[in-house]
C-alpha cells in the first residue's frame, strides 16, 4: 500500500471495532472517525496537502 500511495497515504487511528471486521462497519468504515477522515479528504482536494496521520 505504501508503495502505491506514496506521499498521499493517510493513516487513520482510532474508531469503533464493531460488527463484522470485513463488513461495511468496523474499523474499515472509519466508524467514529468520519469527521477527521472527511477533513483530511477536503484538505487533500482543496489544498493538495496530505495530513498523513489523523485520529488518536
C-alpha positions in Angstrom: 0.0 0.0 0.0 2.8 2.4 0.9 4.5 1.9 -2.4 1.3 2.5 -4.3 0.1 5.6 -2.3 3.5 7.2 -1.9 3.2 10.6 -0.3 -0.6 10.5 -0.5 -1.2 7.8 2.1 -3.3 8.8 5.2 -3.2 6.7 8.3 -6.4 6.8 10.4 -6.1 5.9 14.0 -8.9 5.0 16.3 -12.5 4.1 15.5 -15.0 1.6 16.8 -14.3 -2.1 16.3 -18.0 -3.1 16.0 -19.6 -5.7 13.8 -18.1 -7.9 11.1 -14.4 -7.0 10.6 -14.8 -7.5 6.9 -18.2 -5.9 6.6 -19.4 -2.4 6.0 -18.9 -1.3 9.6 -16.0 -1.9 11.9 -12.6 -0.1 11.6 -12.6 -0.3 7.7 -15.5 2.1 7.5 -13.8 4.7 9.7 -16.7 4.4 12.2 -16.4 7.1 14.8 -13.6 8.7 12.8 -15.8 10.1 10.0 -15.1 13.8 10.7 -11.3 13.6 10.8 -11.3 11.5 7.6 -13.6 13.9 5.8 -11.4 16.8 6.9 -8.3 15.0 5.6 -10.0 14.4 2.2 -11.1 18.0 1.9 -7.6 19.3 2.7 -6.2 17.0 0.0 -8.8 18.1 -2.6 -8.8 21.8 -1.9 -5.2 22.5 -0.9 -3.3 19.4 -2.3 -2.0 18.8 1.2 -1.9 15.4 2.9 -2.4 15.0 6.6 -0.6 11.7 6.9 -1.9 10.8 10.4 -5.4 11.5 11.6 -7.3 10.4 14.7 -5.9 9.4 18.1 
